[in-house]
Structures are given as C-alpha cells and as structure tokens.
Amino acid sequence: MSTFSGFMDEVDGISIDRFEEPNLSSTTFFLSHAHTDHMSGLTTYGNFQILERLPEDKVFIYSSPVTTQVLKEMHPQHENKFKPLEIGISQMIEIPSTKKTVTVTLLPASHCPGSVMFLFEVKNKTILYTGDFRWKLNQSIPKALCYSTGEVKTIDKMYMDTTFFFERYTKFPCRDDSIGEICKLIKDWIERGKQYQIVLATSAKYGYECVFTDIYKQVNIPIHVNQSQFDVYKYFPCMDKAITLEASNSQIHCHCNSWKSTCVNAGSQFVRQIKICAWSFSNWQNKRTISDRDTLHNKQYKVCYSTHSSYEEINNFLDALKPKEVEPNVIPDRKEDATKMYNNIRSYFKRHTTQVEQSPTDFNFTNFTSESTKSCMEKSNVDKEEHADIFDILD
C-alpha cells in the first residue's frame, strides 16, 4: 500500500496520488492509476475537498486517458477538472502557483488498465515517479527515458514502488503464465458440467481488472461479482463484458454475494476455489509450479499472480536506469522489514560506485511507524484488515 506523501522535493506546487490535506496547497495534480490507496480525497467515500477547492481554470488533475475516463465517470459534475495526457508524448505544463513549467511524460507502468509512471523534467533535474509498476526482466527501456542518441537519461531521483523489494520475493511468474494457470484450473473444472462452479478468492476488494478481463478473453464467461465491486469496475471500459451481476450468467464467482461471501450457486459441493495471491508465494523461485493445491482441501488452489515487480525485477529496473537517488513509495510498518528494504536500496548503490549521490539517507524508522501507515490507510479509506488494493496482505 502506498505511503507516498504526494510531494516531490524537486518540484514545488504539484502533488501526485494524494488529494487531501496538506496536498490541497498544490495547484497541479497527477494520478498514476485508479486504485484507492493512490486516490486519497478522490474516492467515492471522500468529501471531495480537492474538487471543491480548485476553481481556477488552469488547475487540473492529470492522468492517462483510461484513468481520466474513470474519474469522469466517478465525478461527472467535475469532469472539466480531469485532463488526459497521452502516453509517451512529452508535454509542458504550467504550475499556476509558481508560474513555472514542468515537462511531463507518461510511461506504461503495467500494473492495471491506465496505470502510468510520470517522468518530470525541470531545469537540470529529471525525476521519475513509478507509481505501482511491474517491470519485465531485460525489457527495452522506453524511448522517453533515452536521449536522442539512445543513451539512457540521467535520472536524478526516482520515487519507486517497493512493495516486494525483499529477497523472499526474488521471483514471480510472468502474468501471462499466471493467467494461463488460472484459466487451466477453471476450464478443467467447469467443462465437467454446468453444476461445477469456480470461486475466485481474493483478499483485496478491488484491483483485479486485468485478471477478470483476461479470464473472460480465454474462457468466454463473465465473472459474477457483487454490486459494490460492479459499481467500481464499471468505470473501466475494458470491463464491459468481463463482469456480471447475474449468477445465472456465470460459473465463475468472486465475492458475488458480499465481501468474502458467495451466492447460493457457488455454495454447492461442486466448487473449486482458486485464491489469487502473491504475498503467500515467498521464495517462489524454489517452487516448481505456479499454483499450490491445498493438502487438506483438494478443491482449493492458490495461484501466484502479481501486478507489482519482484525483487529481481526491481533490481533489473534500477540497474537499467541507474538513478542517482531513490526514495521508496511503500514503507513497511514493521521496523525489521523497513530496515531490510532500505538495505536493499543501499545494495544497489554499492553495485554502482560511480554514483555521486547516496540514497536513501540514514534510515530513521521513527519517521515511518505503524501509526504513519495506519494514517495513510485511513485517509485512503482502505480497510485496515483487507488492504483494498491490488495486492493482498493476508494469505
């Protein structure tokens, strides 16, 4: 879950992925993707102070075209405040409060539909904010991150998603393989007859847009969800046919009665449960399969699926871009984990001894206590137990 404050030291007057106090002092806003822990002040549970207090014509919330459409659907009365920026095209934006300009380029983040990274270029500084992202090992570096000569741009500071930046999460299977495994388990079961049902178990309430759309493409059956889920997912254009409120339309169910509860159709003896998770697959590189079968309940499976980068992928990302300074966007609330994460960032700098900067500065856990994380969760209207984000905390 994001613990990023919303502010960047290098650029005054802007906030990213935070839309409540003290960020309301900013006059230019950016949203990396439409998940609740990045939308403090913009969720359907908020009081929308950000929208009420921005009357100036030049004050907008910038995001990708897909995310902008979601925001307009959620808040149609404020649609003139949401501005789409095309991915891969650099654009100059004026910050009303400072009268200065910043060049912004959106890059694909491969986290969920519409998710992006933001590349900011001001004066002699280049800053990359990753938002939540999944990096493919040794993938080509986007052109926007390279000079015309092909050389990688100097990244002075990177604000980076560190959700799984721990050795115990060294590797994750690629998402295509994970989806393939999920669909294989689904098809093998439902092809036995109409009475055979699938229950998709997720420990996060929302954030499974890619999973549901990919299942629909391969199985051609929509996922039966509850009204609350439907009301969120309907804002994503890609979800049109992938979800349904009608139990009779599907053999695949996901919290379709209410949160952590399924309908009568999914309560028969002919049910296979598939839990989609990443946190419980620590040390996955030592396992031979993408899924685990429950030894006590032979109709229950876990499938490793992640929309955040693994430890190996993050290191590959860092080694490719070689940022001078790194600030983590996800601070664990346990001192032991936070210390490990900071040491892993330090290890990156030890590999690149030519770097001028050393980041992060001396780690002081008192700045990142569990109370701090709790505060971020409360402001984001995220359930403290379930962490209603794309990734699941509970096994």
N, C-alpha and C positions, 0 to 999 in steps of 0.2 A: 504494500500500500504506500502511495506517495506521501512523503513527509517534506517535500519541497516547499519552501516558504512562498514561492511565486516571484520573488525578486531576484534580479541579477545585479551583482556589484558593478558590472561594466556599463550598464545602460540605465540611465535614470528615466522614470516616467512610464515604465512598462511593467506588466505583471503577466506571468504565464501560469495557467492551470490553477489559479486562485482568484476568487471573485468576491471576497468578503473583507472585512477589516483585518489588517491595516492596508490591504491592497487597493481599497477604494480610492486611495490618494493618487493612484496611477491614472493615466488618461489614454493608454493604448494597451489592449489586452489580446492574449493569444491562448487558444485552446488546442492541445495536441490531439485529443480524441475524446469521445463522449462516454467516458466511464466515470462513475460517481466520485471516486477519490481524487479526480482531477477537475471536478466541477463544483467545488465549494462555493455556494452562493448562486449557482445556476440550476441546481436540481429542482425537481418538482416539489420537493419538501421545503425549499428555501423561501425567504421573503423577497428575493429578487432586488435587494438594495442596489446591486450593480447596475441593473437595468433602469431603476427609478432615478438614480443619481447621475446619469450620463446624458444630459440634454444637448450638449454641444454637437454640432453637425459632424465634426471630424473625429469624434471619439467612437471607436468601434471595437468589436471582438472579432479577431481574425482567426480563421481555421481553414481546413481543407474543404473542398466543395461538398463532400459527403457529410462531414461533421456540421458544416453550416446549414445543410438541409435539415439535419436532425434538430438543431437549435431553433430553426424557424418553425418546425412542426411543434416543438415543445412550447414555444413562446411566440405565437403568430402576431401578437399585439406589439412586439418589439422587433419584428423581422428586419427593420431598416438598420438595426444595430449590429447585425451579423454580416460579415464580409468574407466571401471565399477568396482564397489565394490559390492559384494553380500550382500544382506540384512541379518542381524542377525549374521554375521560372523566377529569377530574381526580381524583386520589386522594392522600390524605395517608398518608405512610409514615414510620414511626418508625425512626430510626437507632440501633440498640442501643448502640453505643459512646459516643454523645454524649447519648442520651436526648432528642434534638431531633427535630423533624419537618420533612419537606420535602414540598411538594405537587408531584406529578409528573403530566404529561400526555403521552401518546404521540400523535405525529403521523405520518401516512404519509410515508415517505421515497422511495417509488417507485424503489427500487434493485433489490430482489429480493423474492420472497414473504416476507412477515413483517417486512420492514425498516421501521424507525421512527426518528424523531427524538425526543429527550427534552426537554421543557420543564420546567425546575426553578424553583420559586418559593419563596424563603426570605426571611423578614423583608422588607427593602426591595430585594431583588435578584431579578432574573429572568434566568435563564441558559438558552440554547438550545444543545444538543448535536445536531448534524445527523447524525452517523454518515455513511455513504455515501448520497448522495441525487442524484436527478435532478429538477430543477425545470423546469416548463413556463413558457415566457415569458408573463408577464402573467396567470398563473393566479390564481384567487381565493385570498386569504390565509385559511388555516384559522381557524375561529371561535375555537379555543383560543388563538390568538395575538392576539385582539382583546378589548378591554373590552366591556362590555355596550352601550356607546354606539356600538360599531362602529369606534372608533379603535384603531389598532394598538398593542399593548402596547409599553412601553419595554423593549427587550432590553439589559440592562446588559452582557452578554458573550455572544458566540457562539463556540463551538468548531466549526469549519466544515471540511467536506470540500473540499480544494483540489487534488484530483487533476489536473484540467485547467484550472487557473486561470492560463492563459497565452494571450497574444494569438494564438499559432499555432493554438489550438483555439477560435477565436472562436465557431464554429457547429458544431452536429451536426444531422443529420436527426432528426426525432422517431422514436421507436422503432416506431410503427405503420408508418411509411414504410419503415424499415429491414427490419422483418419481412416486409412486403409484397414488397420486392425479393428477399429470401432465398427466400421461397415461390415467387415467379415463376420464379426460376432453377431451383428444384427441380422444379416442375411441368413446365416446358418440357423438361426432360431426361428425367425418369422416365416421362413419357407416351409416349415413343418405344418403350418395350418393357421387359420385365422384366429384361433383361440390363443396362439402363442404371442405373448406381449413382451416388449422391452421397456425397462425403466432406466433412464439416464440419471444417475445420481451425481449431483454437483454440490459442492459445499460453498459455492458463491451463488448469489441470487441472479446476477446478470453477467453479461460479458461473453456469452457463448455464440455470438453471431456467426463466426466462421465455422464453428463446429456444426451448427444446425444447417447452415446453407450447404456445406459440403456433404453432410449426410443426405440431405434432400436430393442433391445432384446425383449421388451414387445409388441411393435406394429408391428414390422417387416416392417417398412417403413423408408428409409433413410431421413435425414434432408437436404433440399435444401439450400445450402449456397452460398455466393459469392466467387469469385476467390481468394480474399485476405485471407478469412477465410480458404478456402480449402488448400491454399499453406502452412498455418501453421499447420492445423490439419493432413495433410497427413503424417507428420513426426511421428505421433503416431500410432504404429502398430494396436492398438485396434480400430482405427477409419476407417479401410479399407472399411467396408460396411455401416457404420453409417452415412456417408455424401455423397452428390451427387451435381454435377453441372448442372444436367438436371432437369428442372422444371417438365417435364412430368413424371419423376420417383417418384414424391412425392406429397403428400397432406400437407406436413409439411414444413414450410419455416422459415428461420431465417436470416434477413438482406440479402436476396438472390440476390438482385439487386446491392446494395452497402450498406455501413454502414447506418443503420436506414432507409433503403429503401427496399421494397419488389418488386417482379416481378408481372407481369400482373395477373398471376394465383391467387396470394394472394390478389388481389385488388377487387375481386367480392363482392357481397352482402352476400355471404355465407361464411363469415370469422369469426372465433373465435380467439381472441388474448389471449395468455397466457404469462403474464410477470413473469419471474423467478427472484426472488429477495430475499434479506434478510434485507437490511437496513430499508426498509419501514415497517418491521414487529417488531417494538419495542413493548415491553410489550406483546409479543405473548402469554405468559402463561395465559393471561386473555381472550384469544380468544378460541372459541370452534372448529374452523375449520382451516385447513392448508391453504385454499385458501379463497380469498375475491372476491366477484363479484362487479364490478363497478355499482353503483346505477344509473348512468347516461347512461352508455353504457352496456347494458345487455349481450353483446357478448364479454366483456373484463373481464379477471380474473387475479388476482395476486396469485402466489403460493410461499409460504415461503420455500426457499431452501438455505442452507448454507454449504460451504466447510471449514469454519472456526469454531472454538469452540465457544460456547456460554459462557456467564459469569459463569453460573453454572458449565459447563464442565471444564472451565479453573481452577476454584477453586477446583474441584474434582481432577484434574490433579496435582495441587500444593500440595494438602493435601496428595495425594498418594506418591509423590516423596520427598516432604519436602526439597526443595533446600535451601541452606544457603544464597544464593544471587540471585536476579532476575534482569535482565535487559530487558526492553521491546524492541521489534523489530519494533513496529509500534507506532510512536508518532503522536498523532493528531495535526493538525496545529492550532487548537483553544485552547487558554490557559485554558479555562474552562474545556474542555474535557480532556486535558492532565493532569490537576490537579486531576480530578476525577479518572483517570486511575492510577495515582501514589498513591492516597489514597487507592484504592482498593488493590494495591500490599502491601501497609503498613498493611492493614487489615489482609492479610494472615499471616504476621509476628506476629501480635498481637495474632492470634489464636495459634501460636506455639512459646510460650515464651521461650522455651528451646534453641531456635536457637542462635548461637553465633553471627552471622552477622545480620546486619540490612540493608535491601536493599529496594529501591534504596537510595542513599544518598540524602541529602537535595535537593529538586526539584528546579531547576532554569530554568524557561521557556525560558529565553533568548537564551539558547543553542538549542532550538527546535522551532524556529519561523516558520511562514508560508514560509519565504524565503528559509529556510533549506529544508522543504518538497518540495517546488517548484523545488529546485535544484536537489533533488533526482529524481523527476519525469522527469525532462528534461534529466538527464543523462541516465535514463532508457528508453528514447524515449516513454514515456507514455503520452497519450493525457491528457492535464491538465483538460479538462472538463469531459471526459468519464472514466478516470482512467482504462486503458485497462488491467485490472487484473481480476481474477476470481470473485471478489466481486464487486457489483455495488454500486456506490455512490449516483446516482440520483434515485428518486422514479419513 
